[in-house]
Amino acid sequence: MTAIVNIRPGETGEERFNEFREGQPLKIARARRGFGGFITLDLGDPCEADAVTGDAQWQWHLWIYSCDWDLYLDDARILWRRESDTARASHILSKLEGESLTEIEHDKADDCFVFTFTGGFRLHVDPDFYGYDAGDDLFMLFKHGERDVLSYSPKRRFYKAA
């Protein structure tokens, strides 16, 4: 069970998302495929290494999961959530590294997001896939140094969770 908290009094989830959006362009340091159809992007400035693992950390970490997504290069879909070849997916996602996130569009009517990157890449995020529940999160956005995480679901909208 996740407790909903506001670490900074008065800061809403929408305000945290706007901070992320206003910080653009944000360079992509790492783009990876997780288990199943999950993908993660590390963006922004480098921060100190993780004290436990020694892995590099970045200003922002975007974890896209529990949704349908498609990656486009110009007008061609080059990768999608249901891509079964992990090696191919990892290779394609690595092409995002070094590019920058330049724009985020959010269609509040259908809860779709479009993340636009340099190099002609666009990532479409859509809640409409088999077995989806409106309470499921489309993504989580972690800000380095913060104790909470920003999540988004069609039912809850932007919210911060511990």
N, C-alpha and C positions, 0 to 999 in steps of 0.2 A: 504494500500500500504506500502511496506517495502522499506526503503532506504538502499542502500548498502553503508557501511562505513568501513574505516580502522581506528580503534582507535589508534593503534600503527603504525606509518608510516613504511612501508616495510614488515610488517607481513602479510602473505597471509593466506587464509583458509587452504591450504595444510600444512603450517608450524604449525598452531594451532592444526590440527589433528595429526601431527607428535609429537607434545608436549604431547598430550593425549596418543598416542601410546607408546612413550618412557617412560612414567611414570608408566608403568605396572611393576609388578602386582598391580592392584587397587582393594581393597576390596569393595565388594558390601554391602552397609549399608541398602539399601531398594530397593525392586523390587515390582512394583505395576502395576496393569492393570488400564488404564484410561477408558474414554468413548469409546464405540465401540471397535475397535481392537488396540487402542493405548497402549503402555507400557512405563513405565519410570523406570530408574535405577539411584540410587544415589550411587556414587563411590568415593573412596579415603578417605582423611582425613576429620574429622569433622571440621566445621567452626562455627562461632557464630550463635546463633539462629536468625531467621527472626525477625526483629524489630516489625513488624505488627502482625504476627500470633503466634510468639513464637516457631514455628516449627524448628526442627533441619535442618541445611543446611550442604552440603557436598562440597568437592572440585570440583566435576564434577556432572552434571545432564544430562543424556542421555534420550531424548524423541524420541521414535520410532513411526512413524505414516505414513499415506499415502503410505503404502507399504504392501507387503505380508511378513510375518515372520513365522518361525517355531522354536520351542525350542526342542532340542534333549537332551536326557540323554543317553550317549553312542551312540548306533545306532538306538534307538527307538524315534520316534517323540512323545513327551508327551504333547505338547500344540501347537496350531497354531492360527493365527490371527482370524479365523472365529469361534473359540470356543465360544459357546453361553452361557455356564454356568459360570457366573461371579465368583461365590464362588469357583468353581473348578479351574478356571484360577488364582485367587488370591492365593489359596493354593499352586498351583504348582510354581508360581513365587516366593512365599516366601521361597521356597527351595534354591533359589539363594543367599539369604541373608547370609552373612558370607563367601561365596565363593569369589574368586578373578578372575578378568578379566586378562588373561595371554597373549592373542594374538588376533590380528585383521588381517584378510586377506581381501583384496579388489581386486576383479576381475574387472579390468577396462574395459574389453571387454563387459561384460554383466551387470556391475554396481551392482553386488551382493557383500555382506559383510558376513563374518563369524566371530562372536565374540566367542572366546573360553574361558571357565571358568574352574577353578578347580572343582573337583567333577564329571567330565565327561560331563558337560553341554556345549552345543554349540547353539548359536542363529544365524540362517540364516536369512538374510534380503535381500529381492528381490523386485525390482520395478514392477515385472510382476503380476498385478492382475487387475481384471475387473474395467474399468473406469479410469485407471491410465494415467496420462499425464506426459511426460518427464520433464516438468517444476515443477512437484510436488516434494516436499522434502521427502526423505526417513527418515531422522532424523534431529534433532537439538541437538547440544551439547553445554551446558552452562558451563562456567568456573566461579567459585565463584570469585566475585570481578571485573569481566570484564563487560563492558557496552554493549558489542555486543554478538552475538550468532553465532556459526559456524553451517551452514546448508549444506546438500548435496542433490543434485538432478542430475539425469543423464544429463540434459540439461545444468545446470549451474556449475556442479561439486562441489568442495568445495568452499564455499563463506561465508563471514562474513556479517551479517546484523544487523541493529540497532533494 
